[in-house]
Amino acid sequence: MLEETLLILLVIFSILVVESKRLLRSLIFLSSSTLLLVVILFLLQAPDVAITMAVVSTGATTILFLTVLKKVERLK
């Protein structure tokens, strides 16, 4: 039951990533969806994949996108 609820939330957040008009909101939805995916991977007993996904996707990619967003906003 919990996995199904998390998967539905993952699909909703993924749709919101694409449909959002503001880039910062889209980035927040993207990091939220990857965080949900990390929780799902932990529940499926794949902690090594979940930790790697948390570090790379939720951590490094979000920081990279935030840095790019700040630089793009400065150019406008």
C-alpha positions as a printed Julia matrix, in Angstrom:
76×3 Matrix{Float64}:
  0.0    0.0     0.0
  2.8    2.4     0.88
  4.73   1.67   -2.3
  1.67   2.33   -4.45
  1.04   5.66   -2.73
  4.66   6.69   -3.22
  4.54   5.67   -6.87
  1.41   7.77   -7.42
  3.13  10.73   -5.77
  6.18  10.13   -7.95
  4.05  10.28  -11.1
  2.32  13.46   -9.87
  5.64  15.18   -9.1
  7.05  14.08  -12.47
  4.07  15.62  -14.27
  4.51  18.8   -12.24
  8.16  18.98  -13.3
  7.14  19.12  -16.93
  4.04  21.29  -16.53
  5.52  23.94  -14.23
  6.08  27.33  -15.86
  8.73  28.54  -13.4
 12.14  26.89  -13.5
 12.73  27.01   -9.76
  9.45  25.25   -9.02
 10.28  22.68  -11.65
 13.64  22.09   -9.98
 11.96  21.67   -6.59
  9.53  19.14   -8.05
 12.42  17.32   -9.73
 14.4   16.98   -6.52
 11.23  15.94   -4.67
 10.54  13.22   -7.22
 14.08  11.88   -6.98
 13.81  11.92   -3.19
 10.6    9.89   -3.45
 12.42   7.48   -5.73
 15.15   7.11   -3.11
 12.54   6.23   -0.49
 10.97   3.69   -2.85
 14.36   2.1    -3.47
 14.96   1.81    0.28
 11.57   0.14    0.69
 12.46  -2.29   -2.1
 15.6   -3.2    -0.12
 18.13  -1.67   -2.5
 20.02   0.65   -0.14
 23.18   0.87   -2.24
 21.24   2.11   -5.25
 19.2    4.44   -3.05
 22.27   6.04   -1.48
 23.9    6.52   -4.87
 20.69   8.02   -6.26
 20.4   10.33   -3.25
 23.93  11.63   -3.62
 23.97  12.02   -7.39
 20.41  12.94   -8.32
 19.05  14.69   -5.28
 22.3   16.28   -4.16
 24.72  17.03   -6.95
 22.24  17.55   -9.77
 20.09  19.91   -7.72
 23.11  22.0    -6.76
 24.26  22.05  -10.38
 20.84  23.17  -11.63
 20.57  25.85   -8.93
 23.96  27.24   -9.92
 22.97  27.32  -13.58
 19.65  29.0   -12.72
 21.43  31.73  -10.77
 23.84  32.37  -13.64
 21.04  32.46  -16.22
 19.01  34.88  -14.11
 22.06  37.15  -13.86
 22.37  37.25  -17.64
 18.79  38.43  -18.15
